[in-house]
Amino acid sequence: MTAPNIRTAAPLTVEAADLHVRRAAVPDLPDLVETLTVAFQPDPFMSWWIPDPERRWSILANCFELIADINLPYDELYLTDPAPVAAAVWIPPGCQPSGDHAEELVGWYVAAAEETADRLQSALQLMAEVHPEQPHAYLFLLATLPQWQSRGLGSALLRNMLQRCDRDGVPAYLEATSEDSRRLYLRHGFQATGEIRLPDGPSMWPMWRPPQPAL
């Protein structure tokens, strides 16, 4: 994937208020992968993992395509519609890998990371060490294209799952990879449970949200 030709740029006539969140299906996967790839270019964690900006495009696209394919069967991939300018990948309770299956998936991600495999593997190890064992909904990825940020789309993608978590009494978990994303998640009831310090790099914040009682 090369940078400038971004299919996911929305028509000028589309406003944030015109967008709604829906599940992504197989035909939507290219848009979902491209939205995530574009949106995560300046992310502190992604920039540490893949320092070369030119390589960041192709490696992220490869990894996000793999993530989308693996998690599609759980039916918790989301896009904004009619313009795919924000996207999220949730993994529902009971579907998060463990044991040999988790090791197999890590091997696939590391292979897709190519020359940046060592950095990704070290980050995944640190993340695994603090990942909670209690069943939860896991927000793997959430991102909005830069020109569409601060318009409530990230909040819409969160509410879509968190309302169900509250209804069903299920906690949620994620790793915030930037100060901006951490502030977003704090507003939605998440609390940081610690700090993951990347080797010679930025921090990530594991965040936990217990189900919220109805008002």
Backbone bond lengths (Angstrom), bond angles and torsions (degrees), N, CA, C in turn:
res aa  C-N    CA-C-N  psi(-1)  N-CA   C-N-CA  omega(-1)  CA-C   N-CA-C  phi
1 M - - - 1.467 - - 1.521 108.65 -
2 T 1.289 116.93 131.92 1.454 120.93 176.00 1.508 109.26 -110.66
3 A 1.311 116.51 156.44 1.455 120.93 -163.48 1.514 117.32 -66.76
4 P 1.333 122.11 -65.33 1.456 118.73 -154.07 1.525 117.60 -68.79
5 N 1.323 120.21 -23.62 1.463 120.36 -176.11 1.527 109.58 -82.89
6 I 1.335 117.06 88.84 1.458 122.05 -172.80 1.522 109.14 -100.33
7 R 1.328 117.25 106.30 1.459 120.74 178.98 1.514 112.10 -66.41
8 T 1.335 116.06 -26.06 1.445 119.66 -171.26 1.514 113.19 -81.48
9 A 1.317 119.30 3.61 1.461 119.51 174.46 1.524 108.93 -66.04
10 A 1.343 116.53 127.01 1.460 120.27 -174.87 1.510 111.21 -80.34
11 P 1.329 118.15 153.16 1.455 120.73 174.66 1.525 110.81 -59.02
12 L 1.315 116.15 149.61 1.453 120.17 -177.51 1.521 112.19 -63.30
13 T 1.328 117.08 -21.37 1.466 119.99 -177.94 1.529 112.50 -79.83
14 V 1.324 117.81 -10.73 1.458 120.89 -177.95 1.525 109.48 -86.10
15 E 1.333 115.68 132.19 1.456 121.86 175.64 1.530 108.64 -110.72
16 A 1.330 115.73 158.33 1.458 119.50 179.97 1.525 111.04 -56.94
17 A 1.330 116.74 -37.00 1.464 120.16 -179.44 1.529 112.45 -65.24
18 D 1.342 117.13 -19.16 1.466 120.91 -179.90 1.530 112.10 -83.29
19 L 1.323 116.77 -9.65 1.457 120.49 -174.02 1.525 111.14 -92.93
20 H 1.319 115.43 146.00 1.450 120.54 172.54 1.521 108.95 -133.67
21 V 1.302 115.91 163.14 1.464 122.02 -177.58 1.523 109.08 -95.84
22 R 1.313 115.29 134.52 1.469 119.81 175.48 1.525 109.60 -141.98
23 R 1.319 114.83 161.98 1.460 119.56 176.75 1.530 110.23 -68.36
24 A 1.311 115.91 145.39 1.460 121.09 176.38 1.525 109.75 -91.36
25 A 1.324 115.70 138.99 1.459 122.79 176.63 1.533 108.58 -112.11
26 V 1.313 116.08 -179.77 1.469 120.64 -176.12 1.535 112.52 -52.88
27 P 1.335 120.33 -45.83 1.469 118.76 -179.50 1.526 114.15 -64.33
28 D 1.338 116.72 -18.29 1.464 120.67 -178.24 1.520 113.10 -86.42
29 L 1.321 118.69 -10.21 1.452 120.16 -171.34 1.528 113.48 -60.39
30 P 1.343 120.26 -40.53 1.474 117.85 177.04 1.524 112.96 -59.04
31 D 1.341 117.49 -40.23 1.456 120.01 177.86 1.525 111.30 -66.62
32 L 1.323 116.38 -42.21 1.460 119.75 179.84 1.525 110.64 -61.46
33 V 1.327 116.73 -46.35 1.471 121.04 -179.36 1.520 110.43 -63.45
34 E 1.328 117.23 -42.63 1.459 119.13 -178.25 1.525 111.67 -68.24
35 T 1.331 117.01 -39.89 1.464 119.87 177.81 1.522 110.66 -59.89
36 L 1.321 117.13 -47.37 1.456 120.65 178.73 1.526 111.24 -62.49
37 T 1.320 116.73 -42.48 1.465 120.43 -177.62 1.519 111.32 -63.26
38 V 1.318 116.63 -45.47 1.469 120.53 179.77 1.525 110.40 -66.06
39 A 1.323 116.25 -47.14 1.459 120.22 -173.12 1.520 112.90 -66.82
40 F 1.328 117.18 -31.13 1.456 119.78 -176.34 1.531 113.80 -88.98
41 Q 1.319 118.80 1.47 1.461 119.48 -179.30 1.531 113.14 -53.47
42 P 1.351 119.70 -47.82 1.469 119.23 -177.16 1.529 114.30 -88.11
43 D 1.318 118.43 2.49 1.459 121.06 -175.96 1.532 110.84 -61.22
44 P 1.343 118.73 136.02 1.476 120.45 -177.21 1.521 113.73 -58.97
45 F 1.338 116.97 -41.65 1.457 118.30 179.26 1.522 111.57 -66.18
46 M 1.326 117.17 -45.91 1.459 120.19 -178.77 1.527 110.86 -63.92
47 S 1.326 117.05 -36.74 1.465 120.59 179.15 1.530 111.09 -68.18
48 W 1.328 116.72 -34.44 1.474 119.40 175.47 1.520 110.78 -70.43
49 W 1.329 116.26 -45.04 1.465 120.74 -178.54 1.527 110.75 -62.84
50 I 1.335 118.17 -44.04 1.470 122.07 -176.54 1.533 107.45 -124.57
51 P 1.313 118.22 85.33 1.475 120.53 -172.98 1.521 114.30 -63.28
52 D 1.319 118.03 -31.43 1.462 121.63 -177.98 1.530 108.96 -78.50
53 P 1.347 118.24 113.47 1.469 119.48 -177.19 1.524 113.84 -59.29
54 E 1.333 117.11 -34.36 1.463 118.97 -179.70 1.528 111.01 -69.34
55 R 1.315 117.60 -39.28 1.459 120.46 178.48 1.526 111.49 -73.23
56 R 1.333 116.34 -26.15 1.457 120.14 -177.93 1.527 111.19 -58.80
57 W 1.326 117.44 -37.86 1.466 120.39 179.99 1.529 111.41 -58.67
58 S 1.306 116.43 -53.78 1.467 118.93 -172.64 1.523 111.72 -73.34
59 I 1.333 117.61 -38.43 1.462 119.38 -178.24 1.527 110.60 -68.70
60 L 1.336 116.73 -43.71 1.462 118.39 177.60 1.526 111.18 -62.32
61 A 1.321 116.97 -43.36 1.462 119.60 179.45 1.524 111.07 -59.06
62 N 1.326 117.05 -43.69 1.463 120.69 178.98 1.528 111.34 -62.57
63 C 1.335 116.05 -45.03 1.463 119.68 -177.89 1.527 111.38 -69.00
64 F 1.325 117.49 -41.47 1.461 119.76 -179.87 1.524 111.44 -68.13
65 E 1.316 117.17 -33.94 1.467 119.60 175.85 1.526 110.22 -63.66
66 L 1.322 115.96 -41.38 1.460 120.71 178.01 1.531 110.39 -63.82
67 I 1.329 116.56 -45.02 1.465 120.62 179.63 1.527 110.74 -61.49
68 A 1.322 116.68 -43.10 1.464 119.97 179.94 1.526 110.97 -63.24
69 D 1.307 116.86 -44.61 1.466 120.03 -179.68 1.530 111.54 -63.04
70 I 1.334 116.78 -42.32 1.461 120.64 -177.67 1.524 111.28 -65.81
71 N 1.324 116.18 -39.01 1.458 120.00 -172.17 1.523 114.68 -96.74
72 L 1.314 117.84 -5.45 1.460 120.77 178.29 1.529 112.73 -54.87
73 P 1.330 119.97 -41.60 1.468 118.96 -177.75 1.528 114.20 -61.07
74 Y 1.333 117.90 -20.50 1.468 120.16 -179.44 1.532 111.57 -81.29
75 D 1.327 117.14 -10.28 1.466 122.68 173.21 1.531 112.37 61.55
76 E 1.347 116.07 37.78 1.453 120.00 178.07 1.533 111.20 -129.22
77 L 1.326 116.69 36.91 1.462 123.06 171.18 1.523 107.06 -99.32
78 Y 1.330 116.89 136.97 1.462 120.09 -173.35 1.528 111.42 -133.16
79 L 1.347 113.91 147.93 1.460 123.25 176.28 1.521 108.94 -137.57
80 T 1.328 114.81 155.28 1.459 118.26 167.12 1.525 108.91 -81.64
81 D 1.318 114.65 150.59 1.464 121.43 -176.59 1.536 107.98 -140.98
82 P 1.324 119.38 141.23 1.467 128.73 12.86 1.524 115.10 -84.78
83 A 1.320 119.20 -5.65 1.469 120.49 178.16 1.528 108.83 -111.84
84 P 1.331 117.68 123.58 1.471 120.48 -177.05 1.528 111.77 -81.15
85 V 1.322 116.84 71.24 1.466 121.07 -174.94 1.520 112.71 -100.52
86 A 1.325 117.69 -4.79 1.463 122.49 176.30 1.518 107.84 -146.98
87 A 1.326 116.15 148.16 1.463 120.39 -174.53 1.517 110.54 -149.78
88 A 1.316 115.45 156.78 1.458 120.96 178.02 1.520 109.93 -146.88
89 V 1.327 114.91 147.59 1.460 122.70 173.53 1.523 107.43 -122.26
90 W 1.320 116.40 111.80 1.461 122.94 174.54 1.524 108.76 -105.38
91 I 1.324 115.94 148.78 1.462 121.58 171.85 1.529 106.63 -119.05
92 P 1.314 118.40 116.37 1.462 120.47 -173.78 1.523 112.78 -72.61
93 P 1.327 117.24 163.61 1.466 120.72 176.77 1.522 111.16 -55.84
94 G 1.319 114.49 140.85 1.455 120.02 178.65 1.511 114.91 84.95
95 C 1.341 117.09 -6.93 1.468 120.58 -177.86 1.529 112.85 -111.16
96 Q 1.313 117.07 -1.84 1.459 119.77 -179.11 1.523 109.67 -77.95
97 P 1.316 117.10 134.69 1.467 119.88 -172.64 1.520 112.33 -70.42
98 S 1.317 115.09 152.73 1.461 121.31 175.94 1.520 108.41 -147.82
99 G 1.314 115.64 165.38 1.454 121.05 175.24 1.519 113.20 59.52
100 D 1.322 115.31 -136.54 1.463 120.61 -176.55 1.527 111.49 -62.60
101 H 1.333 115.84 -35.28 1.467 118.39 -179.84 1.522 110.80 -64.45
102 A 1.326 117.23 -41.76 1.463 120.86 177.87 1.523 110.63 -62.65
103 E 1.305 116.94 -42.69 1.470 120.39 179.28 1.525 110.69 -63.11
104 E 1.328 116.35 -38.50 1.462 120.05 178.89 1.534 110.52 -63.65
105 L 1.331 116.53 -44.63 1.464 119.71 -179.32 1.525 111.06 -65.15
106 V 1.321 117.02 -41.55 1.469 119.82 177.02 1.525 109.90 -58.37
107 G 1.320 116.92 -40.54 1.461 120.26 177.69 1.520 112.07 -60.97
108 W 1.324 116.91 -39.51 1.474 120.13 178.00 1.529 110.76 -66.20
109 Y 1.336 116.98 -44.14 1.464 120.00 -179.83 1.533 110.90 -63.72
110 V 1.309 115.49 -42.87 1.464 119.48 -179.01 1.528 110.46 -64.68
111 A 1.334 117.17 -39.47 1.469 119.65 177.77 1.523 110.46 -63.74
112 A 1.339 117.66 -39.23 1.464 121.05 179.65 1.521 111.71 -68.30
113 A 1.339 117.05 -23.19 1.463 121.27 -179.01 1.523 112.91 -76.80
114 E 1.313 117.42 -10.49 1.465 123.41 175.72 1.530 111.37 51.45
115 E 1.332 118.53 -123.28 1.471 119.87 -172.66 1.527 113.10 -70.39
116 T 1.337 117.70 -10.33 1.462 120.85 177.87 1.528 111.90 -99.23
117 A 1.319 116.44 16.40 1.460 121.35 -173.91 1.524 112.47 -59.74
118 D 1.328 118.21 -40.20 1.461 120.14 -176.57 1.529 111.07 -62.72
119 R 1.334 116.61 -41.67 1.461 119.23 179.19 1.529 111.11 -64.91
120 L 1.325 116.52 -45.08 1.452 119.23 179.96 1.520 111.01 -62.98
121 Q 1.304 116.39 -42.68 1.464 119.14 -178.49 1.525 111.34 -62.88
122 S 1.326 116.97 -41.20 1.465 119.23 179.05 1.523 110.76 -64.68
123 A 1.352 117.27 -39.07 1.466 120.21 178.51 1.522 110.89 -66.32
124 L 1.328 117.52 -44.89 1.457 120.52 -179.93 1.524 111.49 -61.69
125 Q 1.328 116.95 -35.38 1.460 120.24 178.01 1.522 111.21 -65.53
126 L 1.333 116.27 -44.67 1.462 120.15 178.17 1.528 111.14 -63.26
127 M 1.324 116.58 -39.48 1.465 120.21 178.23 1.530 111.01 -65.21
128 A 1.323 116.40 -41.30 1.463 120.33 -178.09 1.527 111.73 -65.25
129 E 1.323 116.45 -32.13 1.464 119.95 -177.28 1.523 112.65 -64.94
130 V 1.320 117.77 -26.53 1.470 120.25 -177.69 1.526 112.56 -112.80
131 H 1.327 117.30 1.85 1.465 119.70 -178.41 1.521 109.63 -67.57
132 P 1.323 117.92 127.75 1.480 119.72 -175.78 1.526 112.59 -67.20
133 E 1.335 114.75 147.50 1.463 120.78 177.70 1.516 111.94 -87.33
134 Q 1.313 117.86 -23.98 1.461 120.99 179.54 1.527 110.04 -62.07
135 P 1.327 119.16 136.89 1.474 120.69 179.27 1.525 111.42 -54.89
136 H 1.321 115.46 139.29 1.467 121.21 -176.44 1.512 109.53 -162.96
137 A 1.337 115.19 163.87 1.465 121.05 168.81 1.521 107.22 -87.50
138 Y 1.316 115.83 129.56 1.472 121.01 -174.99 1.519 109.92 -109.88
139 L 1.318 115.88 119.73 1.464 120.57 174.55 1.518 108.18 -85.39
140 F 1.320 115.56 101.69 1.466 121.36 -177.25 1.527 110.23 -74.83
141 L 1.336 116.63 -47.45 1.464 121.44 -176.95 1.523 109.73 -145.73
142 L 1.326 115.93 141.60 1.456 121.98 170.31 1.518 107.44 -150.79
143 A 1.330 116.55 130.68 1.463 119.34 -178.68 1.516 110.62 -157.50
144 T 1.317 114.75 152.59 1.461 123.72 177.65 1.522 108.30 -127.55
145 L 1.325 116.95 139.37 1.464 119.66 176.90 1.524 110.09 -55.96
146 P 1.336 117.73 143.65 1.472 120.74 -172.86 1.519 114.18 -52.18
147 Q 1.330 117.59 -42.85 1.464 119.93 -175.99 1.524 112.67 -73.46
148 W 1.334 117.87 -6.90 1.460 122.39 -179.56 1.518 112.80 -111.90
149 Q 1.314 117.57 5.16 1.452 120.32 -179.01 1.527 111.18 -73.60
150 S 1.327 115.46 160.51 1.474 123.51 -179.93 1.529 112.03 63.99
151 R 1.330 117.14 29.31 1.465 121.50 176.40 1.526 112.07 -120.92
152 G 1.316 116.90 13.55 1.453 120.49 175.86 1.510 115.83 87.31
153 L 1.325 118.41 4.81 1.459 119.50 -176.21 1.527 112.00 -74.57
154 G 1.332 116.71 -38.34 1.457 119.12 174.81 1.518 111.31 -61.11
155 S 1.320 116.26 -41.32 1.466 120.43 177.55 1.523 111.28 -62.64
156 A 1.331 116.95 -38.95 1.463 120.29 178.65 1.527 110.84 -63.62
157 L 1.318 117.37 -40.86 1.453 120.82 178.56 1.523 111.39 -66.80
158 L 1.322 117.26 -33.67 1.457 120.47 176.83 1.521 111.58 -71.24
159 R 1.328 116.50 -48.04 1.462 119.88 -177.01 1.520 112.03 -58.51
160 N 1.319 115.79 -33.96 1.458 120.05 -177.70 1.524 111.78 -55.21
161 M 1.337 117.30 -39.97 1.460 121.16 179.58 1.526 111.67 -92.94
162 L 1.325 118.10 -38.66 1.458 120.19 -173.21 1.520 112.29 -66.01
163 Q 1.320 117.74 -31.31 1.464 119.22 176.09 1.522 110.90 -63.07
164 R 1.316 116.55 -37.92 1.465 119.67 176.84 1.526 110.95 -70.04
165 C 1.344 116.18 -38.48 1.465 119.52 177.45 1.524 110.26 -58.90
166 D 1.319 116.51 -44.52 1.465 120.12 -179.90 1.522 111.12 -65.20
167 R 1.311 116.46 -42.46 1.468 120.52 180.00 1.521 111.73 -62.25
168 D 1.350 116.44 -39.04 1.461 121.03 -174.21 1.522 112.99 -96.28
169 G 1.348 117.81 -1.10 1.454 120.89 179.97 1.517 113.75 70.97
170 V 1.334 116.33 37.10 1.466 121.90 -176.17 1.530 109.91 -110.46
171 P 1.330 119.19 130.78 1.460 120.40 174.30 1.527 111.31 -75.84
172 A 1.329 115.54 167.07 1.467 121.28 178.34 1.527 109.00 -130.69
173 Y 1.330 115.23 155.40 1.469 121.09 -175.81 1.516 109.06 -144.64
174 L 1.334 115.72 150.58 1.466 122.12 177.17 1.517 109.52 -161.69
175 E 1.323 115.77 171.65 1.463 122.39 169.08 1.524 108.21 -118.88
176 A 1.318 117.23 117.17 1.461 121.02 175.81 1.527 108.33 -80.16
177 T 1.327 115.74 133.57 1.468 120.07 -175.35 1.517 113.00 -108.99
178 S 1.325 117.41 5.27 1.462 121.07 177.72 1.520 109.00 -154.22
179 E 1.311 115.53 162.10 1.468 119.53 177.18 1.529 110.91 -63.96
180 D 1.328 116.90 -38.86 1.464 119.81 -179.88 1.530 110.85 -62.80
181 S 1.329 116.37 -45.00 1.462 117.86 -179.29 1.530 110.60 -68.00
182 R 1.320 117.41 -35.67 1.464 119.16 178.05 1.533 110.54 -61.17
183 R 1.327 117.31 -41.59 1.463 120.24 178.64 1.532 111.09 -63.42
184 L 1.340 116.12 -39.48 1.467 119.56 177.42 1.519 110.45 -59.75
185 Y 1.327 116.66 -47.74 1.455 120.02 -175.70 1.528 111.76 -69.00
186 L 1.323 117.13 -34.55 1.466 119.60 175.68 1.520 111.00 -59.23
187 R 1.324 116.46 -38.16 1.465 119.98 -179.94 1.518 112.50 -65.97
188 H 1.329 117.07 -19.40 1.464 121.10 -177.63 1.524 112.26 -106.48
189 G 1.318 116.59 20.51 1.456 119.71 171.80 1.510 116.56 94.53
190 F 1.333 117.97 -0.22 1.463 120.50 175.55 1.522 109.77 -78.13
191 Q 1.330 115.59 150.98 1.455 121.78 173.84 1.528 108.95 -130.64
192 A 1.330 116.19 137.35 1.461 120.12 177.59 1.519 109.41 -67.27
193 T 1.322 116.14 133.43 1.462 121.46 179.82 1.525 111.85 -105.63
194 G 1.311 117.59 2.08 1.450 121.44 -179.64 1.517 109.76 166.25
195 E 1.302 115.57 -161.89 1.461 121.98 -179.94 1.520 108.84 -143.87
196 I 1.317 116.14 131.21 1.466 122.08 175.42 1.522 107.28 -101.37
197 R 1.305 117.23 112.31 1.461 121.89 -179.29 1.527 109.18 -94.62
198 L 1.308 116.27 114.22 1.455 120.66 179.49 1.525 110.05 -76.40
199 P 1.325 117.93 145.97 1.463 120.40 -178.25 1.536 111.24 -58.96
200 D 1.329 116.14 118.21 1.478 121.00 179.80 1.525 111.70 54.33
201 G 1.332 116.89 33.82 1.455 119.41 -176.60 1.516 112.25 -145.27
202 P 1.325 116.64 -166.79 1.468 121.20 -178.59 1.522 111.20 -75.78
203 S 1.299 114.71 179.06 1.461 121.22 177.56 1.525 110.48 -103.07
204 M 1.320 114.51 156.04 1.454 122.61 166.27 1.528 107.08 -121.11
205 W 1.334 114.98 157.31 1.459 119.04 -177.62 1.519 110.27 -124.48
206 P 1.331 117.86 110.88 1.467 119.19 171.98 1.519 108.42 -66.33
207 M 1.338 116.21 136.33 1.457 120.67 -174.98 1.529 110.01 -135.22
208 W 1.315 115.08 138.22 1.465 122.79 -174.41 1.520 108.81 -123.50
209 R 1.320 115.77 140.71 1.463 121.00 177.78 1.522 109.44 -132.14
210 P 1.318 117.64 109.67 1.457 119.11 172.62 1.505 110.46 -69.44
211 P 1.328 118.48 155.95 1.471 119.23 177.57 1.519 110.18 -59.94
212 Q 1.322 114.93 140.33 1.454 121.09 -175.85 1.530 109.97 -96.52
213 P 1.333 116.77 138.43 1.470 118.68 178.70 1.516 111.00 -70.78
214 A 1.305 116.00 150.90 1.469 120.59 177.88 1.524 109.78 -66.82
215 L 1.312 115.96 140.18 1.477 121.03 -179.68 1.522 110.15 -80.74
